[in-house]
């Protein structure tokens, strides 16, 4: 395992541990979770089909912590243009909001009151037909995560991809990712 | 196939639109996604940006650019201009509107190399446009269009999940 893999694995482990740590934390959020949708794509060397992926799923965010606020999600990634449902993937992930800034420079682009909450995320994506072990680890930086009372908006989130041997296998980009609290 | 000389008016329009947008009242800045289905430069994710201005109560002009983000960032870039019509009412006072647009698009970077590539005509409908320049913000959702490749005589579809526009002045 090379140093990049070790670093990536350490980052993923840190995100998972940080997400699991505040199990009994307060305050609780008035929302438990909702739906998440994103549009994303991957680099040529990722081994994933070129095209646009539509990503739809559910997330839970049980706490409302000012620092290191965790959430988890399960999603399906469907290549929509070109449409290849046979190459769809399932993805399990955890996110950690590092902090939340109410007074931020991007306030002007939002209609509602918002907070800037940069986040890190780790997820495991795999094609069900190949088995969960033959997947891809995605480490995502949500530098532009804007939160409102009932939604999260992520813009231009880059991803580092590692194959099942935890070797770097390319990169990805989430053009946008919107999460709406529903329950 | 359209010859370069015949494209000149369209280029002039593309160049004038952003300049006019900055000079006119209610200039707008737009960002969004752009999906090509069955045509255009090829599979990938694309980002869309535009500068717009109101020409009249219902008409608007937008200079736009579409750039490949994955798998090869900047590998294909398209520039163009569109003329939009607010279908349900004046653009400044109709909070829930519908927008129909006719556009000329020109590939200016193809497979990573600058130069003129295919040209397209596009007819697009944004069935849900929420907000107005008066409120400083407008979202166009679920826009769908027909793209005609002029050189290849081929029709395909375009799709924009969301286009967000800001009107800062």
Interface residues (C-beta under 8 A of the other chain):
Chain A: X39 X40 X41 X42 X43 X44 X46 X49 X50 X51 X52 X80 X81 X82 X108 X109 X111 X172 X173 X175 X176
Chain B: X33 X35 X36 X37 X38 X42 X43 X44 X45 X46 X47 X69 X70 X71 X72 X131 X135 X137 X159 X161 X162 X164 X166 X168
